[in-house]
């Protein structure tokens, strides 16, 4: 009998703790997105925190690429400028993108070719909550949450009056050069923060260099200015940020699409006149279309201890964004997307009451979205979403119990289409059992409701980025997720591990189904449908500290997504992955890492989907720490895809046309003072 590779992960997790000749305590950071200020091993559901050297070495131009190495997390790529995190096979609106607790307020959930506006090079820490995180952040987050923590709003006054960072880096695969700076200065109760990023990257090289992926360039500049008043009981601050991004639209294919009758789209015409043919030739000659993205954002953040009798903390987050991006083809704007949005949330942590300790709060989001031009496949919409939530914990001996409840109201006004109105209720219950020193077992059950998005309800027209005509359905109902998961952890000692099994049944799951109708010019017709679906999977990692200087980690993940009642597999579900990582601390404050993993070929396919070959990835890095005249510095060198593999991302709409970057070397230097 053939054993699945991930079975070995479970086998290694059962190696006796007797391997440890002496206790080894690992650092564990409090997860701010958990609301109850818990460490990862204390939570009922899995969480990952990327910070310090691990973050410095993994940071890339997009969040998806940065988080790709975490178990259960992949990047849904769309070229060098777009890489949205995909968690447990879920992507788009089902994975919530946050900036210190509030929405990124971009248009990345609207289409897979739209970039996430968070800048990894400015992140101090990135937190990933895997599995339904709907109680705190909305019914849409049935896949998980990615929360980027930055420094743009100061929370403390520097002890010596100032502190800062400066970093320069370059890579070989795209001839990329990037620079990062950040300075915080303050005195008394006031602190000011200025930070920014500049990135320029050419088309990247692919397998068999000097071949390049045409149009895969990515130019970005980001700037932020923030200030805070900081007192003994908390702080209140604000920041203004601006991001400009220009990147190629890989896989984009222009076509003349029109209706041949009610709901009968057709793209191209075998009897096109000569003028139309010339117009298509002009599009081909003028290069790959590109996105010109701009976001202006304002943030208000504050925390206060003992705000009211019976409450120990208040936490406020408010953000407003003026977002616009233009898709430019042939030197003119074909389509423009505008997203004027605001998100606000208030959390109140109450003091223990009859042994229960918890957080209650509310959230309100307003999103005014409009697409104009040739690919305005969604009418202008105004979305309002309001919610109340409660999360409570109770500790008794070795057991910690957690229960939560959230209710939200959503209404969407659409120009020229019927308005929609939805309600959703989510609740969960879980427990963590610390059954032995250094061990914990977490179990959770949750029921979550996701309300359909404006795109799923109202889409009606061609979308050149994905080469599809999208058809929405205003009659779509809420989808209801029933998730169960079990997580076994060992969080101290020479052998540590975290292993999770999960099963998520989603009633009335909304998905983009290929109708099988070829409508011409290489376009397919997809329509948003609802059917019951089931997601099952396993993910985890096992780390063995072989000596004080050397550690070995085995990691992997596997997810299966299928429609029930004989409906077959769901589209764009990533294949299983298994890998090994070696860490070694050399002399002279030099640390090194070697990582190898194998991604299986994906043969479980939805209707009209094509297979994706497997591939192997080899990476390595070195980082040196030093101090020069009271300035701490790190110099690092890392290599990615050292085998120069030809890799395709099965979760991408354009995976048959776009190859992932080839062999790459990145050299960087970072100073903190």
C-alpha angles and dihedrals in degrees: 000000000000112000118216110243092239089063087075089059090061091045093056092047089065095058106125120263085234086091086080111086091186136007117274116197115208124206112253123190125211110249107231092196090062091074091210091070096241131162117240095257091052095056125098091224129043120273133178128202121199115194144126118024092347090060094043091054097043100044115118135164093280136040092237093056091045093054098036094106096058116101111260093014127103137165119250094210129200100173130301096312098051129054114146116188115253116201123196092340093308123118142156115036091356092071111061117218112209137184106207092327103322132086120278085230095214129123097255094117092054097067136001091238093061117098127234108243096219112109112219093199089064095047119115092187137356120209124197122196109195121207128016111348092168100126095070103023109031142280091278093070097081090129098046147270134273111200118189115202116203138171101236092113107049116228098183137030111244111252094229094039097259143038134173153161134229125187137175125185140168136185136203104219095066101014085245124178122188135178129191130188135174132172129182118190130175151150133194108344098339131086132176128199129198122179141157149167133214120190131176120179130170126212107303125241119246136199110311096030138228079059114103135198100247113234096012095127123127126195119180138169125181131182132182136181121189140168136187142191107222124195138168093272100041146299144270121203146156137205139192118210133185128191129186119186133175121184139156121262102228117200092017111149121184119217138166104244126184142160117265091187139328107338091342108126123190127185120203127352130237086221095055111154121242093260093056090049091053090050091056090048090054090053090052093048097050095065136242115336116244143202123241105197129187129177128181112191137181123197130192116190132174144160129191131186119222094004096165137006108283095019127096101190143016122198123191128190124175127168136174125189135192102197129179134166130178126203106214123198128170091002095301136091108260098176134007126198121200122188117181105181144161132193127187133176136175123195125191119193110205127209117255113290118190086339095308120120123185157131131260126184152134138242134198128189130184122187125183106188129180134172120192132181137039096333101040090138092157122058119232108282138187114207123192120186125178128177145177122204141183129193122183136181134194126190124204117170110300092353129087117188126197131189130174143180134193132177124186138184124207134180127177125199114201126191110246093356134088115275118243132216125195139174127197136188124194130182138168143186127196146155139207117210117197092200096169138007110289093008133098136174118205126194129178140177121193141175114202133178123206119198116219117259126237091253093054091048103042112019111132118158150037122321109193095190092066095026091237142119106228122211119192129195121222089198094068115129132210115287116229122211125200108192130183124179140170124203125189116193139181106189105176138037130054092298116053130168146166119202127176134189118190141178121191121183113191118196114209092008111192115223140158105253122197105231092205091241114133103207097184140266091060092297125138128203117235128181131192110247138171125230135145112270138186129211120190129172154143130223137167152113137237121206125194119191098213093182139345088277105034134059133175123204128190115196139172149148140202130185132180121196120186141158116246126231093047095304096136131225126332120246127259097013109157120240125246121280134202127180149160130221130196121200122189132178110213126193122277094044093293120143126189138189135192120192132184128176138168125217113203123231111262113234098153097096140176119230112296092007120130129226121259121214121234123244143190125233127202121188137169138180143184127200127185124198123205146153126229120181094334092315117117115213142180127202116193141181123190135177126205129192090005090173089059091231123186100237132179127192110232092198091061123096089219100043093123091058104034128063122200119248118287129226111338137185121195123194120190144166126200129188128191123190 
